[in-house]
Amino acid sequence: MKRIIRLYTCTITALLCHMANAQQEIPPKTDFTKMYLPVWLEARSHCLEVAQAMPEELYSYQPTAKSKTFGEQIVHIGYTIELLTRRYVQGQEVKPNTPDASKMNKKEIIKLLEQGFDYTADVVRTVEQKTLDETCKMYHSGNTVSRAFALFYVQDHLTNHRAKANLYLRMNGIDPPEYTW
């Protein structure tokens, strides 16, 4: 019986891995997303390097009382990537419900970050041109932009918080990963 359960578990795991890899092999559908996807994947890689560079015991580091902790910066990035993609690129009604970084360990935070990047990468691979051509109103500025342009906003937002995380690394004597793009 244990052997059957182990075989079943291995089969399901292999199937899930195959499905995840197959999704990553789907080419983007538009000229814009074909151009944008490599930029997005590089941002993902660099942001994950920044998150990995900080030791877990310093994820609670906070340079001032008004600042987010390092962990909160990374949670904010991971969570808002999906939220902003849903809201502005996909046109979904979503309300913020940011996870509490103080209740998460480094591994959980990095998993949330990966999920956010992966969610948006999947949208970039599958979004149709007609959706990218639609417009949306940005919540804070009130500007009306195309949904394609909204992807730049998602990236700009994460870059702002990644830059803060880089500074937190330096403030703790840690050289941030080199930016190579």
C-alpha positions as CSV (number, residue, x, y, z in Angstrom):
1,M,0.0,0.0,0.0
2,K,2.8,2.4,0.9
3,R,4.4,1.6,-2.5
4,I,1.2,2.5,-4.3
5,I,0.8,5.8,-2.4
6,R,4.5,6.6,-3.1
7,L,4.0,5.8,-6.8
8,Y,0.8,7.9,-7.0
9,T,2.5,10.8,-5.2
10,C,5.5,10.7,-7.6
11,T,3.2,10.6,-10.6
12,I,1.1,13.6,-9.5
13,T,4.3,15.5,-8.7
14,A,5.8,14.8,-12.1
15,L,2.5,15.8,-13.8
16,L,2.4,19.1,-11.9
17,C,6.1,19.8,-12.8
18,H,5.4,19.0,-16.4
19,M,2.4,21.4,-16.5
20,A,4.4,24.2,-14.9
21,N,7.3,23.7,-17.4
22,A,4.8,23.6,-20.3
23,Q,3.3,27.0,-19.2
24,Q,6.8,28.5,-19.2
25,E,7.3,27.3,-22.8
26,I,4.2,29.1,-24.1
27,P,5.4,31.9,-26.3
28,P,3.8,35.3,-25.8
29,K,1.0,36.1,-28.3
30,T,1.8,39.7,-29.2
31,D,4.8,41.6,-30.5
32,F,4.7,43.8,-27.4
33,T,4.7,40.8,-25.0
34,K,7.4,39.0,-27.0
35,M,9.6,42.1,-26.4
36,Y,8.4,42.6,-22.8
37,L,8.7,39.0,-21.4
38,P,12.6,38.9,-21.4
39,V,12.7,42.2,-19.5
40,W,10.1,40.9,-17.0
41,L,12.1,37.6,-16.5
42,E,15.3,39.6,-15.9
43,A,13.5,41.8,-13.3
44,R,12.3,38.6,-11.6
45,S,15.8,37.1,-11.5
46,H,17.4,40.3,-10.1
47,C,14.7,40.8,-7.5
48,L,15.0,37.2,-6.3
49,E,18.8,37.7,-6.0
50,V,18.1,40.8,-3.8
51,A,15.7,38.8,-1.6
52,Q,18.2,35.9,-1.3
53,A,21.1,38.2,-0.4
54,M,19.6,39.4,2.9
55,P,20.1,36.9,5.8
56,E,16.9,35.7,7.3
57,E,17.7,37.3,10.7
58,L,17.8,40.7,9.0
59,Y,14.4,40.4,7.3
60,S,13.1,42.4,10.2
61,Y,15.6,45.2,9.6
62,Q,13.9,48.6,9.5
63,P,16.1,51.7,8.9
64,T,13.5,54.1,10.4
65,A,10.2,53.8,12.3
66,K,8.3,55.0,9.2
67,S,10.1,52.5,6.9
68,K,9.0,49.1,6.0
69,T,11.1,46.2,7.2
70,F,13.2,44.4,4.5
71,G,10.7,41.5,4.7
72,E,7.8,44.0,4.3
73,Q,9.5,45.5,1.2
74,I,9.8,42.0,-0.4
75,V,6.3,41.0,0.6
76,H,5.0,44.2,-0.8
77,I,6.7,43.6,-4.1
78,G,5.5,40.0,-4.4
79,Y,1.9,40.7,-3.4
80,T,1.4,43.9,-5.4
81,I,2.9,42.5,-8.6
82,E,-0.2,40.2,-8.9
83,L,-2.6,42.8,-7.5
84,L,-1.5,45.5,-10.0
85,T,-1.5,43.0,-12.9
86,R,-5.0,41.9,-12.0
87,R,-6.3,45.4,-11.5
88,Y,-4.7,47.3,-14.4
89,V,-3.7,44.7,-17.0
90,Q,-6.6,42.3,-16.6
91,G,-9.2,44.8,-15.5
92,Q,-10.3,42.9,-12.4
93,E,-11.8,44.4,-9.3
94,V,-9.3,43.7,-6.5
95,K,-8.8,45.1,-3.1
96,P,-5.5,45.1,-1.2
97,N,-5.0,42.4,1.5
98,T,-1.2,42.4,2.0
99,P,0.1,39.4,4.0
100,D,1.8,40.1,7.3
101,A,5.6,39.8,6.7
102,S,6.2,39.6,10.4
103,K,4.4,36.2,10.5
104,M,6.4,34.8,7.5
105,N,9.9,33.4,7.3
106,K,12.4,34.1,4.5
107,K,11.4,31.0,2.5
108,E,7.7,31.9,2.6
109,I,8.4,35.5,1.6
110,I,10.5,34.4,-1.4
111,K,7.8,31.9,-2.4
112,L,5.3,34.8,-2.4
113,L,7.7,36.8,-4.5
114,E,8.1,34.0,-7.0
115,Q,4.3,33.5,-7.2
116,G,3.8,37.2,-8.0
117,F,6.4,37.2,-10.7
118,D,5.1,33.9,-12.2
119,Y,1.5,35.2,-12.2
120,T,2.4,38.2,-14.2
121,A,4.7,36.2,-16.5
122,D,1.8,33.9,-17.3
123,V,-0.4,36.9,-18.0
124,V,2.3,38.3,-20.3
125,R,2.4,35.0,-22.2
126,T,-1.4,34.7,-22.6
127,V,-2.8,38.2,-22.9
128,E,-4.5,39.1,-26.2
129,Q,-3.7,42.2,-28.1
130,K,-7.3,43.5,-27.8
131,T,-6.9,43.4,-24.0
132,L,-3.5,45.3,-24.2
133,D,-5.2,47.9,-26.4
134,E,-7.9,48.6,-23.8
135,T,-7.5,51.5,-21.5
136,C,-7.6,51.7,-17.7
137,K,-7.6,54.5,-15.2
138,M,-4.7,54.4,-12.7
139,Y,-5.9,54.5,-9.1
140,H,-3.4,57.0,-7.6
141,S,-2.7,59.4,-10.5
142,G,-6.0,59.2,-12.3
143,N,-4.2,58.9,-15.6
144,T,-5.8,56.8,-18.4
145,V,-3.3,54.4,-20.0
146,S,-3.4,51.3,-22.2
147,R,-3.3,48.0,-20.4
148,A,0.0,47.3,-22.2
149,F,1.4,50.5,-20.6
150,A,0.2,49.3,-17.2
151,L,2.8,46.6,-17.3
152,F,5.4,49.3,-17.2
153,Y,3.7,50.7,-14.1
154,V,3.8,47.2,-12.4
155,Q,7.5,47.0,-13.2
156,D,8.2,50.6,-12.1
157,H,6.5,49.9,-8.8
158,L,8.5,46.8,-8.1
159,T,11.7,48.5,-9.1
160,N,11.1,51.3,-6.6
161,H,10.7,48.8,-3.7
162,R,13.6,46.7,-5.0
163,A,15.8,49.8,-4.9
164,K,14.8,50.3,-1.3
165,A,15.7,46.7,-0.5
166,N,19.1,47.2,-2.2
167,L,19.7,50.2,0.2
168,Y,18.7,48.0,3.2
169,L,21.4,45.5,2.1
170,R,24.0,48.2,1.9
171,M,23.0,49.6,5.3
172,N,23.8,46.2,6.7
173,G,27.2,46.0,5.0
174,I,26.0,43.6,2.3
175,D,26.8,44.3,-1.3
176,P,23.6,44.0,-3.4
177,P,23.6,41.7,-6.4
178,E,25.1,43.4,-9.5
179,Y,22.6,44.7,-11.9
180,T,23.5,43.2,-15.3
181,W,20.7,44.1,-17.7
